[in-house]
Amino acid sequence: MRAKLNLLAAVSTRKAAELALEIFSTPYRKVKKKVPPIFEKAEGIGFTMNRKKVFGYRWNHPSPHKFLILHGFESSAFNFDRYVKPMIKKGYEVVAMDAPAHGRSEGKTINLIQYIQMIEESVERFGPFEAIMGHSFGGLAASLFLEKHPPKIKTRLAMIAPATETTTAMQSFFNMLQLNDAVRAEFQKQVEAKTGFKPAHFSVSRVAPKLKAEILWAHDEGDDMTPWRDAEKVQQLQLPHIRFLVTKGLGHRRIYRDNQVSKSVIDFFADHGEHNKPGMA
């Protein structure tokens, strides 16, 4: 990819940037995990968006308390099976969506605008959700969705290793592919042209202070995908509606599989659905 981009850049900066943006938006790693047993019991749900089918899973329908799971880039709903049964026991209806180009959903590429559109459609069809959990790219999308659509009900958001700054992800991508300055600048111009915003707009730290939700933010100090240094800047603000859970040695993906982290997330949502457990008034 690096060689192809550098060769193309010598001919056309614009075309090199277009190809780089396509690569940036393409999930190459596919989840090969076997279907978790809890997913075999799920109700299949979905809708068509941008002429592509978006697939999801639902459990414990209907319930007045609803929980939405949003996975990260190159991931899928399957990876969050450990959260389904405990949240059902807490009285929640659980919905987990495969984002476009992920899992069983159609498409080859995805961008943040499309992810937010998917959340909007999911909320319209299956919500409202008073509990939302997002990992990585899903955490960023969830925060921007809540900025765009301030919740009308009491809402809690658990972000696990959110992609705090889109500019950081872009710089890592630029460095990996050794893009020259002209291609980098053109890449950012194309992002702005497609979205109407500069890349810095797509930032959890920008929206975090004004989100109308209680937030649990779990992040590992050694995360090499979404660096802790970006999240730490928000922690230093000591915002009253955000509680941080900082771990060591779990990295970017093991953190959401960790027993203590998953228990903390489930406990964070517990009192919302507790009174709705079977057999309780």
C-alpha positions in Angstrom: 0.0 0.0 0.0 2.8 2.4 0.9 4.6 1.8 -2.4 1.4 2.2 -4.4 0.5 5.5 -2.6 4.0 6.9 -3.1 3.9 6.1 -6.8 0.5 7.6 -7.2 1.5 10.7 -5.3 4.2 11.4 -7.8 1.5 11.6 -10.5 -1.4 13.1 -8.6 -1.6 14.3 -5.0 -5.4 14.3 -5.1 -5.7 10.7 -6.3 -3.2 9.6 -3.7 -5.2 11.3 -1.0 -8.4 9.7 -2.3 -6.8 6.2 -2.2 -5.4 6.9 1.3 -8.9 8.0 2.5 -10.4 4.8 1.0 -7.7 2.7 2.8 -8.3 4.6 6.1 -12.0 3.8 5.8 -11.7 0.1 5.0 -11.7 -2.5 7.8 -9.3 -5.2 6.6 -9.3 -7.4 9.6 -12.5 -9.5 9.9 -13.8 -11.1 13.1 -13.4 -14.9 12.9 -14.9 -15.6 16.3 -17.4 -18.4 16.3 -21.0 -17.4 16.9 -21.2 -17.0 20.7 -24.1 -19.1 22.2 -26.0 -16.1 23.4 -26.2 -14.8 19.9 -27.8 -18.0 18.7 -30.7 -16.9 21.0 -30.9 -13.4 19.6 -33.7 -11.9 17.5 -32.2 -10.7 14.2 -33.0 -7.0 13.5 -31.8 -4.5 10.9 -32.6 -1.9 8.3 -31.3 -0.6 5.0 -29.0 2.5 5.0 -27.4 4.0 2.0 -28.6 1.0 0.0 -26.7 -1.4 2.3 -28.2 -3.8 4.8 -27.2 -3.1 8.4 -27.7 -6.2 10.7 -28.2 -6.3 14.5 -29.3 -8.5 17.4 -31.9 -8.0 20.1 -32.7 -9.8 23.3 -35.3 -9.4 26.0 -37.8 -7.5 23.9 -39.9 -5.7 24.9 -38.5 -3.9 28.0 -38.8 -0.3 29.0 -35.0 -0.1 29.7 -32.8 -0.4 26.7 -29.1 -0.9 26.3 -27.2 -0.4 23.0 -23.8 -2.0 22.2 -21.5 -0.2 19.7 -18.3 -2.0 18.6 -15.0 -0.5 17.3 -13.3 -0.5 14.0 -12.5 -4.0 12.6 -14.7 -5.5 15.3 -18.2 -6.8 15.5 -21.1 -7.3 17.9 -19.9 -10.8 18.6 -17.0 -9.5 20.6 -19.3 -8.1 23.3 -21.2 -11.3 24.2 -20.1 -11.1 27.8 -22.3 -8.0 28.4 -25.5 -9.4 27.0 -26.7 -11.9 29.7 -25.8 -9.7 32.7 -27.6 -6.8 31.3 -30.7 -8.9 30.6 -30.6 -10.0 34.2 -30.6 -6.3 35.1 -33.8 -5.9 33.3 -32.6 -4.4 30.1 -33.6 -5.0 26.5 -30.2 -5.4 24.7 -29.4 -4.3 21.2 -26.1 -4.9 19.5 -25.5 -3.6 15.9 -22.9 -4.5 13.3 -21.7 -1.3 11.8 -21.6 -1.0 8.0 -18.7 -3.1 6.5 -18.5 -5.0 9.8 -19.8 -8.4 11.0 -22.9 -9.4 9.0 -23.6 -5.8 7.7 -23.0 -5.0 4.1 -20.5 -2.6 2.7 -16.7 -2.3 2.2 -15.9 1.0 3.9 -17.2 3.1 6.8 -16.7 6.6 8.1 -17.7 8.4 11.3 -20.7 10.1 9.6 -22.1 6.8 8.5 -21.6 5.3 12.0 -23.5 8.2 13.5 -26.3 7.7 10.9 -26.4 4.0 11.9 -26.9 5.0 15.6 -29.6 7.5 14.6 -31.5 4.9 12.7 -31.1 2.3 15.5 -32.4 4.8 18.0 -35.4 5.7 15.8 -36.3 2.0 15.2 -35.3 0.3 18.4 -34.8 3.0 21.1 -34.7 5.2 22.9 -31.6 3.9 24.8 -30.9 5.0 28.3 -27.7 2.9 28.4 -25.1 3.0 25.7 -21.7 1.3 25.6 -19.1 2.0 22.9 -15.6 0.7 22.4 -13.0 2.7 20.4 -14.6 4.0 17.2 -18.0 3.2 18.7 -17.3 5.3 21.7 -16.3 8.3 19.5 -19.5 7.8 17.4 -21.7 7.6 20.5 -20.3 10.8 22.0 -20.8 12.7 18.8 -24.3 11.3 18.4 -25.2 12.5 22.0 -23.8 15.9 21.1 -26.0 16.1 18.0 -29.1 14.6 19.8 -29.1 15.6 23.5 -31.0 12.8 25.2 -34.6 13.5 26.4 -34.3 10.7 29.0 -31.7 10.1 31.7 -28.8 8.5 29.8 -25.6 6.8 30.8 -22.7 6.2 28.4 -19.8 3.8 29.0 -16.9 4.5 26.7 -14.2 1.8 26.7 -10.9 3.0 25.1 -12.7 5.6 22.9 -10.9 7.0 19.9 -10.5 10.2 21.7 -9.0 12.3 18.9 -9.5 11.6 15.2 -6.4 13.7 14.5 -4.3 11.2 16.5 -5.7 8.3 14.4 -5.0 10.2 11.2 -1.4 11.0 12.2 -0.7 7.4 13.1 -2.1 6.4 9.7 0.0 9.0 7.9 3.1 7.9 9.7 2.5 4.2 9.0 2.1 4.8 5.3 4.8 7.5 5.2 2.6 9.9 3.3 4.2 13.2 2.3 3.0 16.6 3.5 1.2 17.4 0.3 -0.9 14.1 0.5 -1.6 14.6 4.2 -2.9 18.1 3.5 -5.1 17.0 0.6 -6.4 14.0 2.7 -7.5 16.5 5.4 -9.1 18.7 2.8 -11.1 15.8 1.5 -12.3 14.8 4.9 -13.5 18.4 5.4 -15.2 18.4 2.0 -17.0 15.2 2.7 -18.1 16.0 6.2 -18.3 19.8 6.4 -15.9 19.8 9.4 -12.2 19.8 10.0 -10.8 16.5 11.4 -10.3 18.1 14.8 -14.1 18.4 15.1 -14.4 14.7 15.5 -13.1 14.6 19.1 -14.4 13.1 22.3 -12.5 15.7 24.3 -14.2 18.5 22.4 -17.7 17.2 23.2 -17.2 15.6 26.6 -17.6 18.7 28.8 -21.1 19.4 27.3 -22.6 16.0 27.0 -25.9 15.6 28.8 -25.2 12.1 30.1 -23.4 10.4 33.0 -20.2 8.8 31.6 -18.0 6.0 32.7 -14.7 6.2 30.7 -12.4 3.1 30.9 -9.0 3.4 29.4 -5.6 1.6 29.7 -2.4 3.6 30.2 -0.6 1.4 27.7 -3.2 1.6 24.9 -1.3 1.8 21.6 -4.3 2.4 19.4 -6.1 5.2 21.3 -3.4 6.7 23.4 -4.0 7.4 27.1 -2.4 10.8 26.7 -5.4 12.1 24.8 -7.9 10.7 27.4 -5.8 12.1 30.2 -6.4 15.6 29.1 -10.1 15.1 29.7 -9.5 13.4 33.1 -7.5 16.5 34.2 -10.6 18.6 33.6 -12.3 16.7 36.5 -15.7 17.0 34.9 -18.4 16.0 37.5 -20.4 13.8 35.0 -17.4 11.7 34.0 -15.9 8.9 36.1 -12.6 7.4 34.9 -11.5 3.8 35.2 -7.8 3.6 34.4 -6.2 0.2 33.9 -2.6 -1.0 33.3 -1.5 -3.8 31.0 -4.8 -4.5 29.2 -4.2 -2.5 26.1 -6.8 -1.5 23.6 -8.8 -4.7 23.1 -8.3 -6.8 26.2 -9.7 -4.0 28.3 -13.3 -4.7 27.3 -12.9 -8.5 27.9 -11.4 -8.0 31.4 -13.7 -9.3 34.1 -13.2 -6.3 36.4 -13.8 -3.8 33.6 -16.9 -5.5 32.4 -18.3 -5.8 35.9 -17.7 -2.1 36.4 -19.5 -1.3 33.2 -22.5 -3.5 34.1 -22.6 -2.1 37.7 -22.6 1.4 36.2 -25.8 0.7 34.4 -27.3 -1.5 37.1 -29.6 0.9 39.0 -31.3 1.9 35.8 -32.8 -1.5 35.1 -32.6 -3.1 38.6 -36.3 -2.5 39.4 -37.4 -4.1 36.2 -35.9 -7.6 37.0 -38.4 -10.4 36.8 -40.2 -11.0 40.0 -39.5 -7.4 41.3 -42.1 -4.7 41.6 
